[in-house]
Amino acid sequence: MKKSIITLLVIIASVTTASLFAQAPPPPPPPAHGQSGNVPGGNAPIGGGLFILIGLGAAYGGKKLYDLKKDSLEE
């Protein structure tokens, strides 16, 4: 009984991993991506998103300070 279960597990493992080795490599990148050569990401603009994150962080920090000050005045 144990030998048949082990044999079945070995067969399943070999069949499932065989497809992983048979995959082709990824295609090459397009010829003109990025301005400074073959760099992943190139020169992506981050200005707008950065200002939104800074604004949200400042609002969260302000709310935390407001709550802290409010709690200390009530006590």
N, CA, C and O atoms as CSV, one atom per row, in Angstrom:
chain,resi,resn,atom,element,x,y,z
A,1,MET,N,N,0.824,-1.194,0.000
A,1,MET,CA,C,0.000,0.000,0.000
A,1,MET,C,C,0.870,1.259,0.000
A,1,MET,O,O,0.649,2.175,-0.793
A,2,LYS,N,N,1.873,1.296,0.910
A,2,LYS,CA,C,2.739,2.469,0.970
A,2,LYS,C,C,3.535,2.640,-0.313
A,2,LYS,O,O,3.732,3.760,-0.786
A,3,LYS,N,N,3.992,1.528,-0.872
A,3,LYS,CA,C,4.809,1.609,-2.078
A,3,LYS,C,C,4.012,2.170,-3.245
A,3,LYS,O,O,4.556,2.926,-4.049
A,4,SER,N,N,2.741,1.820,-3.358
A,4,SER,CA,C,1.922,2.338,-4.455
A,4,SER,C,C,1.624,3.821,-4.275
A,4,SER,O,O,1.554,4.556,-5.261
A,5,ILE,N,N,1.448,4.278,-3.034
A,5,ILE,CA,C,1.214,5.709,-2.787
A,5,ILE,C,C,2.469,6.510,-3.109
A,5,ILE,O,O,2.387,7.572,-3.724
A,6,ILE,N,N,3.613,6.012,-2.701
A,6,ILE,CA,C,4.874,6.706,-2.988
A,6,ILE,C,C,5.122,6.746,-4.488
A,6,ILE,O,O,5.560,7.770,-5.013
A,7,THR,N,N,4.855,5.662,-5.178
A,7,THR,CA,C,5.020,5.624,-6.630
A,7,THR,C,C,4.092,6.618,-7.305
A,7,THR,O,O,4.493,7.307,-8.243
A,8,LEU,N,N,2.855,6.697,-6.835
A,8,LEU,CA,C,1.894,7.645,-7.397
A,8,LEU,C,C,2.342,9.084,-7.168
A,8,LEU,O,O,2.224,9.915,-8.069
A,9,LEU,N,N,2.851,9.391,-5.983
A,9,LEU,CA,C,3.338,10.741,-5.698
A,9,LEU,C,C,4.548,11.103,-6.557
A,9,LEU,O,O,4.670,12.244,-7.002
A,10,VAL,N,N,5.433,10.154,-6.792
A,10,VAL,CA,C,6.599,10.414,-7.637
A,10,VAL,C,C,6.164,10.678,-9.077
A,10,VAL,O,O,6.706,11.566,-9.734
A,11,ILE,N,N,5.211,9.928,-9.559
A,11,ILE,CA,C,4.714,10.133,-10.926
A,11,ILE,C,C,4.045,11.498,-11.054
A,11,ILE,O,O,4.277,12.216,-12.026
A,12,ILE,N,N,3.223,11.853,-10.083
A,12,ILE,CA,C,2.541,13.164,-10.125
A,12,ILE,C,C,3.561,14.296,-10.064
A,12,ILE,O,O,3.442,15.270,-10.808
A,13,ALA,N,N,4.556,14.186,-9.193
A,13,ALA,CA,C,5.574,15.229,-9.063
A,13,ALA,C,C,6.381,15.376,-10.353
A,13,ALA,O,O,6.691,16.495,-10.764
A,14,SER,N,N,6.723,14.260,-10.990
A,14,SER,CA,C,7.529,14.348,-12.213
A,14,SER,C,C,6.714,14.910,-13.371
A,14,SER,O,O,7.259,15.626,-14.211
A,15,VAL,N,N,5.434,14.604,-13.432
A,15,VAL,CA,C,4.601,15.130,-14.522
A,15,VAL,C,C,4.383,16.631,-14.352
A,15,VAL,O,O,4.440,17.376,-15.331
A,16,THR,N,N,4.133,17.085,-13.122
A,16,THR,CA,C,3.874,18.509,-12.909
A,16,THR,C,C,5.126,19.355,-13.079
A,16,THR,O,O,5.034,20.488,-13.551
A,17,THR,N,N,6.291,18.841,-12.708
A,17,THR,CA,C,7.511,19.642,-12.855
A,17,THR,C,C,8.076,19.590,-14.269
A,17,THR,O,O,8.862,20.460,-14.643
A,18,ALA,N,N,7.702,18.608,-15.052
A,18,ALA,CA,C,8.210,18.525,-16.424
A,18,ALA,C,C,7.725,19.705,-17.254
A,18,ALA,O,O,8.446,20.166,-18.140
A,19,SER,N,N,6.526,20.201,-16.991
A,19,SER,CA,C,6.022,21.336,-17.759
A,19,SER,C,C,6.764,22.618,-17.410
A,19,SER,O,O,6.822,23.534,-18.230
A,20,LEU,N,N,7.333,22.704,-16.211
A,20,LEU,CA,C,8.085,23.896,-15.836
A,20,LEU,C,C,9.389,24.008,-16.615
A,20,LEU,O,O,9.816,25.113,-16.951
A,21,PHE,N,N,10.016,22.891,-16.903
A,21,PHE,CA,C,11.278,22.912,-17.633
A,21,PHE,C,C,11.082,23.087,-19.135
A,21,PHE,O,O,12.036,23.401,-19.847
A,22,ALA,N,N,9.866,22.890,-19.624
A,22,ALA,CA,C,9.623,22.939,-21.052
A,22,ALA,C,C,9.222,24.332,-21.537
A,22,ALA,O,O,8.960,24.502,-22.728
A,23,GLN,N,N,9.165,25.324,-20.667
A,23,GLN,CA,C,8.741,26.657,-21.065
A,23,GLN,C,C,9.857,27.387,-21.803
A,23,GLN,O,O,11.038,27.224,-21.498
A,24,ALA,N,N,9.460,28.182,-22.768
A,24,ALA,CA,C,10.416,28.960,-23.555
A,24,ALA,C,C,10.858,30.186,-22.750
A,24,ALA,O,O,10.137,30.625,-21.854
A,25,PRO,N,N,12.031,30.742,-23.058
A,25,PRO,CA,C,12.471,31.958,-22.365
A,25,PRO,C,C,11.591,33.143,-22.756
A,25,PRO,O,O,10.939,33.106,-23.800
A,26,PRO,N,N,11.563,34.188,-21.939
A,26,PRO,CA,C,10.729,35.349,-22.263
A,26,PRO,C,C,11.230,36.053,-23.520
A,26,PRO,O,O,12.413,35.957,-23.846
A,27,PRO,N,N,10.356,36.753,-24.225
A,27,PRO,CA,C,10.774,37.457,-25.440
A,27,PRO,C,C,11.687,38.639,-25.102
A,27,PRO,O,O,11.634,39.153,-23.985
A,28,PRO,N,N,12.510,39.070,-26.036
A,28,PRO,CA,C,13.394,40.211,-25.772
A,28,PRO,C,C,12.576,41.507,-25.672
A,28,PRO,O,O,11.473,41.586,-26.212
A,29,PRO,N,N,13.112,42.510,-24.990
A,29,PRO,CA,C,12.383,43.768,-24.867
A,29,PRO,C,C,12.282,44.489,-26.198
A,29,PRO,O,O,13.055,44.204,-27.113
A,30,PRO,N,N,11.337,45.426,-26.325
A,30,PRO,CA,C,11.241,46.199,-27.562
A,30,PRO,C,C,12.527,46.993,-27.810
A,30,PRO,O,O,13.265,47.273,-26.866
A,31,PRO,N,N,12.802,47.354,-29.050
A,31,PRO,CA,C,14.094,47.971,-29.375
A,31,PRO,C,C,14.361,49.313,-28.717
A,31,PRO,O,O,15.513,49.586,-28.379
A,32,ALA,N,N,13.369,50.166,-28.514
A,32,ALA,CA,C,13.634,51.521,-28.014
A,32,ALA,C,C,12.837,51.788,-26.746
A,32,ALA,O,O,11.972,52.663,-26.743
A,33,HIS,N,N,13.102,51.069,-25.685
A,33,HIS,CA,C,12.420,51.373,-24.435
A,33,HIS,C,C,13.412,51.998,-23.469
A,33,HIS,O,O,14.559,51.562,-23.373
A,34,GLY,N,N,12.971,53.006,-22.767
A,34,GLY,CA,C,13.857,53.738,-21.863
A,34,GLY,C,C,14.760,54.670,-22.648
A,34,GLY,O,O,15.065,54.404,-23.810
A,35,GLN,N,N,15.185,55.745,-22.035
A,35,GLN,CA,C,16.016,56.716,-22.737
A,35,GLN,C,C,17.501,56.487,-22.504
A,35,GLN,O,O,18.334,56.969,-23.272
A,36,SER,N,N,17.831,55.761,-21.461
A,36,SER,CA,C,19.251,55.583,-21.155
A,36,SER,C,C,19.697,54.147,-21.356
A,36,SER,O,O,20.535,53.649,-20.603
A,37,GLY,N,N,19.161,53.483,-22.342
A,37,GLY,CA,C,19.576,52.124,-22.629
A,37,GLY,C,C,18.547,51.101,-22.186
A,37,GLY,O,O,17.369,51.418,-22.018
A,38,ASN,N,N,18.995,49.894,-22.003
A,38,ASN,CA,C,18.124,48.786,-21.659
A,38,ASN,C,C,17.952,48.719,-20.142
A,38,ASN,O,O,18.468,47.812,-19.489
A,39,VAL,N,N,17.222,49.691,-19.588
A,39,VAL,CA,C,17.024,49.801,-18.152
A,39,VAL,C,C,15.583,49.432,-17.830
A,39,VAL,O,O,14.668,49.974,-18.449
A,40,PRO,N,N,15.350,48.529,-16.886
A,40,PRO,CA,C,13.969,48.211,-16.514
A,40,PRO,C,C,13.262,49.433,-15.947
A,40,PRO,O,O,13.773,50.070,-15.026
A,41,GLY,N,N,12.120,49.759,-16.473
A,41,GLY,CA,C,11.360,50.914,-16.008
A,41,GLY,C,C,11.675,52.177,-16.761
A,41,GLY,O,O,10.822,53.061,-16.853
A,42,GLY,N,N,12.853,52.296,-17.296
A,42,GLY,CA,C,13.203,53.497,-18.042
A,42,GLY,C,C,13.123,54.738,-17.173
A,42,GLY,O,O,13.590,54.739,-16.034
A,43,ASN,N,N,12.535,55.785,-17.706
A,43,ASN,CA,C,12.374,57.041,-16.983
A,43,ASN,C,C,10.897,57.289,-16.732
A,43,ASN,O,O,10.290,58.135,-17.390
A,44,ALA,N,N,10.323,56.577,-15.806
A,44,ALA,CA,C,8.906,56.700,-15.499
A,44,ALA,C,C,8.669,57.950,-14.654
A,44,ALA,O,O,9.405,58.192,-13.698
A,45,PRO,N,N,7.655,58.747,-14.989
A,45,PRO,CA,C,7.352,59.938,-14.186
A,45,PRO,C,C,6.712,59.530,-12.856
A,45,PRO,O,O,5.783,58.723,-12.838
A,46,ILE,N,N,7.207,60.086,-11.744
A,46,ILE,CA,C,6.640,59.765,-10.442
A,46,ILE,C,C,6.145,61.014,-9.721
A,46,ILE,O,O,5.742,60.921,-8.562
A,47,GLY,N,N,6.162,62.165,-10.361
A,47,GLY,CA,C,5.832,63.423,-9.695
A,47,GLY,C,C,4.433,63.477,-9.133
A,47,GLY,O,O,4.272,63.785,-7.953
A,48,GLY,N,N,3.398,63.188,-9.933
A,48,GLY,CA,C,2.023,63.312,-9.475
A,48,GLY,C,C,1.695,62.376,-8.340
A,48,GLY,O,O,1.071,62.787,-7.362
A,49,GLY,N,N,2.096,61.145,-8.444
A,49,GLY,CA,C,1.818,60.177,-7.392
A,49,GLY,C,C,2.562,60.492,-6.109
A,49,GLY,O,O,2.054,60.249,-5.014
A,50,LEU,N,N,3.761,61.031,-6.242
A,50,LEU,CA,C,4.553,61.374,-5.065
A,50,LEU,C,C,3.879,62.482,-4.273
A,50,LEU,O,O,3.841,62.427,-3.044
A,51,PHE,N,N,3.350,63.481,-4.953
A,51,PHE,CA,C,2.671,64.580,-4.261
A,51,PHE,C,C,1.400,64.094,-3.575
A,51,PHE,O,O,1.062,64.576,-2.495
A,52,ILE,N,N,0.702,63.159,-4.178
A,52,ILE,CA,C,-0.504,62.607,-3.554
A,52,ILE,C,C,-0.131,61.848,-2.285
A,52,ILE,O,O,-0.788,62.002,-1.255
A,53,LEU,N,N,0.921,61.028,-2.351
A,53,LEU,CA,C,1.340,60.280,-1.166
A,53,LEU,C,C,1.822,61.193,-0.044
A,53,LEU,O,O,1.526,60.944,1.124
A,54,ILE,N,N,2.559,62.242,-0.386
A,54,ILE,CA,C,3.022,63.180,0.630
A,54,ILE,C,C,1.835,63.898,1.259
A,54,ILE,O,O,1.799,64.090,2.475
A,55,GLY,N,N,0.857,64.297,0.436
A,55,GLY,CA,C,-0.329,64.959,0.963
A,55,GLY,C,C,-1.143,64.057,1.878
A,55,GLY,O,O,-1.619,64.498,2.924
A,56,LEU,N,N,-1.305,62.798,1.489
A,56,LEU,CA,C,-2.046,61.865,2.341
A,56,LEU,C,C,-1.304,61.607,3.653
A,56,LEU,O,O,-1.929,61.500,4.709
A,57,GLY,N,N,0.021,61.506,3.591
A,57,GLY,CA,C,0.803,61.311,4.810
A,57,GLY,C,C,0.714,62.511,5.737
A,57,GLY,O,O,0.617,62.348,6.953
A,58,ALA,N,N,0.745,63.717,5.176
A,58,ALA,CA,C,0.624,64.928,5.989
A,58,ALA,C,C,-0.769,65.016,6.617
A,58,ALA,O,O,-0.897,65.403,7.778
A,59,ALA,N,N,-1.807,64.662,5.865
A,59,ALA,CA,C,-3.163,64.687,6.409
A,59,ALA,C,C,-3.312,63.671,7.536
A,59,ALA,O,O,-3.928,63.965,8.560
A,60,TYR,N,N,-2.751,62.477,7.352
A,60,TYR,CA,C,-2.823,61.449,8.395
A,60,TYR,C,C,-2.070,61.897,9.646
A,60,TYR,O,O,-2.569,61.730,10.759
A,61,GLY,N,N,-0.886,62.458,9.476
A,61,GLY,CA,C,-0.116,62.951,10.614
A,61,GLY,C,C,-0.823,64.089,11.328
A,61,GLY,O,O,-0.805,64.161,12.557
A,62,GLY,N,N,-1.447,64.983,10.562
A,62,GLY,CA,C,-2.202,66.075,11.167
A,62,GLY,C,C,-3.386,65.567,11.970
A,62,GLY,O,O,-3.665,66.077,13.055
A,63,LYS,N,N,-4.080,64.575,11.452
A,63,LYS,CA,C,-5.216,63.991,12.170
A,63,LYS,C,C,-4.756,63.332,13.462
A,63,LYS,O,O,-5.419,63.460,14.492
A,64,LYS,N,N,-3.619,62.623,13.420
A,64,LYS,CA,C,-3.094,61.985,14.624
A,64,LYS,C,C,-2.708,63.039,15.674
A,64,LYS,O,O,-2.987,62.857,16.859
A,65,LEU,N,N,-2.072,64.135,15.249
A,65,LEU,CA,C,-1.716,65.200,16.182
A,65,LEU,C,C,-2.961,65.867,16.759
A,65,LEU,O,O,-3.001,66.184,17.948
A,66,TYR,N,N,-3.968,66.078,15.932
A,66,TYR,CA,C,-5.221,66.677,16.390
A,66,TYR,C,C,-5.879,65.793,17.447
A,66,TYR,O,O,-6.326,66.288,18.482
A,67,ASP,N,N,-5.940,64.484,17.189
A,67,ASP,CA,C,-6.541,63.558,18.148
A,67,ASP,C,C,-5.739,63.520,19.450
A,67,ASP,O,O,-6.326,63.459,20.531
A,68,LEU,N,N,-4.415,63.554,19.361
A,68,LEU,CA,C,-3.566,63.539,20.545
A,68,LEU,C,C,-3.780,64.794,21.383
A,68,LEU,O,O,-3.892,64.724,22.607
A,69,LYS,N,N,-3.836,65.933,20.716
A,69,LYS,CA,C,-4.035,67.202,21.426
A,69,LYS,C,C,-5.430,67.251,22.035
A,69,LYS,O,O,-5.605,67.726,23.157
A,70,LYS,N,N,-6.405,66.768,21.309
A,70,LYS,CA,C,-7.786,66.753,21.785
A,70,LYS,C,C,-7.923,65.869,23.033
A,70,LYS,O,O,-8.603,66.245,23.988
A,71,ASP,N,N,-7.273,64.693,23.024
A,71,ASP,CA,C,-7.328,63.791,24.161
A,71,ASP,C,C,-6.605,64.376,25.379
A,71,ASP,O,O,-7.058,64.186,26.508
A,72,SER,N,N,-5.498,65.080,25.171
A,72,SER,CA,C,-4.759,65.637,26.298
A,72,SER,C,C,-5.506,66.816,26.923
A,72,SER,O,O,-5.353,67.064,28.119
A,73,LEU,N,N,-6.302,67.545,26.153
A,73,LEU,CA,C,-7.084,68.659,26.687
A,73,LEU,C,C,-8.292,68.154,27.478
A,73,LEU,O,O,-8.710,68.814,28.429
A,74,GLU,N,N,-8.852,67.028,27.120
A,74,GLU,CA,C,-10.024,66.484,27.802
A,74,GLU,C,C,-9.676,65.910,29.169
A,74,GLU,O,O,-10.533,65.883,30.053
A,75,GLU,N,N,-8.456,65.456,29.365
A,75,GLU,CA,C,-8.072,64.817,30.632
A,75,GLU,C,C,-7.732,65.801,31.683
A,75,GLU,O,O,-7.391,65.416,32.801
